[in-house]
């Protein structure tokens, strides 16, 4: 009785893809965008959670609310604002890319160019924002004109 499938001994041996040293994941840039999308989503969620809590303080204790707001006015907090902006921008652009990959017939075919577009847009928008925000932080910390 003849079989139409080759046995394991007769099957051609596939070479395993080389694994990058020091990484747990085997994926390429698309996998890292997936990881970054999850991380930025969680960071944005925690920001919104803290924002709701500190806004709710105004009803519980206006003095505590004022103290929290004064803390947020420190120039060091601008770094956190910059991180929030970076997370929200990447998450939004990458979310649009994910929707296009999922719902557009040619999405999977163009997912890598779309990812490079997301990264390019993110960099183009983050550079002037970072310059502006960091300039403001440095001016507030060290004085200036």
Secondary structure, 3 states (H helix, E strand, C coil): CCCCCCCCCCCCCCCCCCCCCCCCCCCCHHHHHHHHHHHHHHHHHHHHHHHHHHHHHHHHCHHHHHHHHHHHCCCCHHHHHHHHHHHHHHHHHHHHHHHHHHHCCCCCCCHHHHHHHHHHHHHHHHHHHHHHHHHHHHHHHHCCC
